């Protein structure tokens, strides 16, 4: 029995500590920046970065930059950029869904929810 519980604990630890761990931020945060960089080399030809008043929880460890980068299909990035811009201009807080990966030092955001 001990062998099975040790194996299960090891698998859970691997899943939670690996770079593929994806999660919603727990506490809503305020956006301080929405930057669309057309000179970036993202897969859709541009990159959109979000800056935060405080670091959102569950941010992947590889994301050492203070901003997060929106990721996904072109339509998904456009939709998230619209939500982020509305939240920024309206002074609303957001929660972000980290996809568990990074682009260099930028943690990737797969979804955003305005509070």
Buried (B, 14 or more C-beta within 10 A) or exposed (E): EEEEEEEEEEEEEEEEEEEEBBBBBEEBBBBEEBEEEEEBEBEBEBBBBBBBEEEBBBBBEBBEBBBBBBBBEEEBBBBBBEBBBEBBEEEBBBBBBBBBBBBEEBBBBBBBBBE
